[in-house]
Amino acid sequence: MAQRQRRAKKKNTSRSLLWVSHLLTFVMGALTGIMIAQVGFGGQQTASSTASVFSQPSNDQASIIQQLESHIAHAPDDVDARIRLGNAYYDTGNFQAAIIQYAQALELRPGNPDVIVDMGIAYRRIQRSDVAVENFQKALDINPRHVNARYNLGLVLKLDMKDISRAIAAWDTLLLFHPNYRAAASVQAQLLQMRTGQKQ
């Protein structure tokens, strides 16, 4: 009788330990899931596609902007400094200020297609796709093989202006001039998609 009671107690103890073990496993799993959801693997965070137009500059960026502004105050004709300041403004989301610096750089040294394209991209970020297209076209008038001008022209025509025929023409020419373009596969896929959509 006593032996049976000992066996029953052992079974009950084993069941209790098993139940506690399952409970601890569940709790640990839940806590781990919560931590991953909050922090993410490796502490990474996903970037928002709806970032505010004016992002808070980092200390380094703010310092660079301050130095360039101070330099330009004493050397207003320094074109390269104005371009760098325009780029710094762009990187911090201050697109209006970037456009001003690009425009002043172009007044001092006209005809730089790289700066014209950068200004076009900044115009697109403030919802002026029409002006962006004008800038990309100006850059292409100077250099018809300009990769970024041709790509961005096609992109804005496709996404913003919904001018599919001109977007196709822009990207066909891009691949004609630059068959080994780094994003050629993506451009070709989008061209196929646009052509298929036109036939429907």
C-alpha positions as CSV (number, residue, x, y, z in Angstrom):
1,M,0.0,0.0,0.0
2,A,2.7,2.4,1.0
3,Q,4.6,1.5,-2.2
4,R,1.6,2.3,-4.3
5,Q,1.2,5.7,-2.6
6,R,4.9,6.5,-3.3
7,R,4.5,5.6,-7.0
8,A,1.4,7.8,-7.2
9,K,3.3,10.7,-5.6
10,K,6.1,10.2,-8.0
11,K,3.7,10.3,-10.9
12,N,2.0,13.4,-9.6
13,T,5.4,15.1,-9.0
14,S,6.6,14.1,-12.5
15,R,3.4,15.5,-14.0
16,S,3.8,18.7,-12.0
17,L,7.4,19.1,-13.1
18,L,6.4,18.5,-16.8
19,W,3.6,21.0,-16.5
20,V,5.9,23.6,-15.0
21,S,8.5,22.9,-17.7
22,H,5.9,23.5,-20.4
23,L,4.7,26.7,-18.7
24,L,8.3,28.1,-18.4
25,T,8.9,27.2,-22.1
26,F,5.8,29.0,-23.2
27,V,6.6,32.1,-21.1
28,M,10.2,32.2,-22.3
29,G,9.0,31.9,-25.9
30,A,6.4,34.7,-25.4
31,L,9.0,37.0,-23.8
32,T,11.5,36.3,-26.6
33,G,8.8,37.1,-29.2
34,I,8.0,40.4,-27.6
35,M,11.7,41.4,-27.4
36,I,12.2,40.6,-31.1
37,A,9.1,42.5,-32.1
38,Q,10.3,45.6,-30.1
39,V,14.0,45.5,-31.0
40,G,14.2,43.4,-34.1
41,F,17.0,41.0,-35.1
42,G,20.3,42.7,-34.6
43,G,18.6,45.9,-33.4
44,Q,17.6,46.8,-37.0
45,Q,14.5,49.0,-37.7
46,T,12.6,49.2,-40.9
47,A,12.7,52.5,-42.7
48,S,9.4,54.3,-43.1
49,S,8.4,55.1,-46.6
50,T,6.4,58.1,-45.3
51,A,9.3,59.9,-43.6
52,S,8.7,63.6,-42.8
53,V,10.0,66.0,-45.4
54,F,12.4,67.6,-42.8
55,S,14.2,64.9,-41.0
56,Q,16.3,65.9,-37.9
57,P,19.9,66.2,-39.0
58,S,22.5,64.3,-37.0
59,N,25.2,66.1,-35.1
60,D,27.7,65.4,-37.9
61,Q,25.3,66.7,-40.6
62,A,24.4,69.8,-38.6
63,S,28.1,70.5,-38.1
64,I,28.9,70.1,-41.8
65,I,26.0,72.4,-42.8
66,Q,27.1,75.0,-40.2
67,Q,30.7,74.9,-41.5
68,L,29.6,75.2,-45.2
69,E,27.2,78.0,-44.4
70,S,29.9,79.9,-42.6
71,H,32.4,79.2,-45.5
72,I,29.9,80.4,-48.1
73,A,29.2,83.6,-46.1
74,H,32.9,84.5,-46.7
75,A,33.3,82.9,-50.1
76,P,29.9,83.1,-51.9
77,D,31.4,82.2,-55.3
78,D,32.6,78.8,-54.2
79,V,30.6,76.6,-56.4
80,D,31.8,73.3,-55.0
81,A,30.9,74.4,-51.5
82,R,27.4,75.4,-52.6
83,I,26.9,71.9,-54.3
84,R,28.1,70.2,-51.1
85,L,25.8,72.4,-49.0
86,G,22.9,71.5,-51.4
87,N,23.7,67.8,-51.0
88,A,23.8,68.2,-47.2
89,Y,20.5,70.0,-47.1
90,Y,19.0,67.2,-49.4
91,D,20.3,64.5,-47.1
92,T,18.6,66.1,-44.1
93,G,15.3,66.5,-46.0
94,N,15.5,70.2,-46.5
95,F,14.7,70.1,-50.2
96,Q,13.8,73.8,-50.6
97,A,17.2,74.9,-49.2
98,A,18.9,72.3,-51.4
99,I,17.2,73.7,-54.5
100,I,18.4,77.2,-53.6
101,Q,22.0,76.1,-53.3
102,Y,21.9,74.0,-56.6
103,A,20.4,77.0,-58.4
104,Q,23.1,79.4,-57.1
105,A,25.8,76.9,-58.0
106,L,24.4,76.7,-61.6
107,E,24.3,80.5,-61.8
108,L,28.0,80.6,-61.0
109,R,28.8,77.6,-63.2
110,P,26.1,76.9,-65.7
111,G,25.6,73.6,-67.5
112,N,26.6,71.0,-64.9
113,P,24.3,68.1,-65.7
114,D,24.9,66.4,-62.3
115,V,23.7,69.4,-60.4
116,I,20.7,69.9,-62.7
117,V,19.7,66.3,-62.1
118,D,20.1,66.7,-58.3
119,M,18.0,69.8,-58.4
120,G,15.4,67.9,-60.4
121,I,15.3,65.1,-57.8
122,A,14.8,67.7,-55.1
123,Y,11.9,69.3,-57.0
124,R,10.3,65.9,-57.2
125,R,10.5,65.6,-53.4
126,I,8.5,68.8,-53.0
127,Q,5.8,67.4,-55.4
128,R,7.0,69.5,-58.4
129,S,7.3,66.6,-60.9
130,D,6.8,68.9,-63.8
131,V,9.9,71.0,-62.9
132,A,11.8,67.7,-62.2
133,V,11.1,66.5,-65.7
134,E,12.3,69.9,-67.1
135,N,15.5,69.6,-65.2
136,F,16.2,66.0,-66.3
137,Q,15.5,67.1,-69.9
138,K,17.9,70.0,-69.6
139,A,20.6,67.6,-68.3
140,L,20.0,65.3,-71.3
141,D,20.2,68.3,-73.7
142,I,23.7,68.8,-72.3
143,N,24.6,65.1,-72.1
144,P,22.2,62.7,-73.8
145,R,24.0,59.7,-72.2
146,H,23.6,60.9,-68.6
147,V,22.5,57.8,-66.7
148,N,20.8,59.4,-63.7
149,A,19.0,62.0,-65.9
150,R,17.6,59.3,-68.2
151,Y,16.7,56.9,-65.3
152,N,14.9,59.6,-63.3
153,L,13.2,61.0,-66.3
154,G,11.6,57.6,-66.9
155,L,10.8,57.1,-63.3
156,V,8.9,60.4,-62.9
157,L,7.1,60.0,-66.2
158,K,6.0,56.5,-65.2
159,L,5.1,57.1,-61.5
160,D,4.1,60.7,-61.3
161,M,3.0,61.9,-64.7
162,K,1.5,58.5,-65.9
163,D,3.0,59.2,-69.3
164,I,3.8,55.6,-70.1
165,S,4.9,56.0,-73.8
166,R,7.5,58.7,-72.8
167,A,8.7,56.6,-69.8
168,I,9.2,53.6,-72.1
169,A,11.1,55.8,-74.6
170,A,13.3,57.2,-71.8
171,W,14.2,53.8,-70.4
172,D,14.7,52.2,-73.9
173,T,17.2,54.9,-74.6
174,L,18.9,54.3,-71.2
175,L,19.4,50.6,-71.9
176,L,20.5,51.4,-75.5
177,F,23.3,53.7,-74.2
178,H,24.0,51.6,-71.1
179,P,23.2,47.9,-71.6
180,N,25.2,47.0,-68.5
181,Y,23.4,49.5,-66.2
182,R,23.4,48.3,-62.6
183,A,19.6,48.2,-62.5
184,A,19.1,46.9,-66.0
185,A,17.1,43.8,-65.0
186,S,14.7,45.9,-62.9
187,V,14.3,48.5,-65.7
188,Q,13.7,45.7,-68.3
189,A,11.0,44.1,-66.0
190,Q,9.2,47.4,-65.6
191,L,9.4,48.1,-69.4
192,L,7.8,44.7,-70.0
193,Q,5.1,45.5,-67.5
194,M,4.4,48.9,-69.0
195,R,4.3,47.4,-72.6
196,T,1.9,44.7,-71.4
197,G,-0.3,47.3,-69.7
198,Q,-0.5,49.3,-72.9
199,K,-1.7,46.3,-74.9
200,Q,-4.6,45.6,-72.5
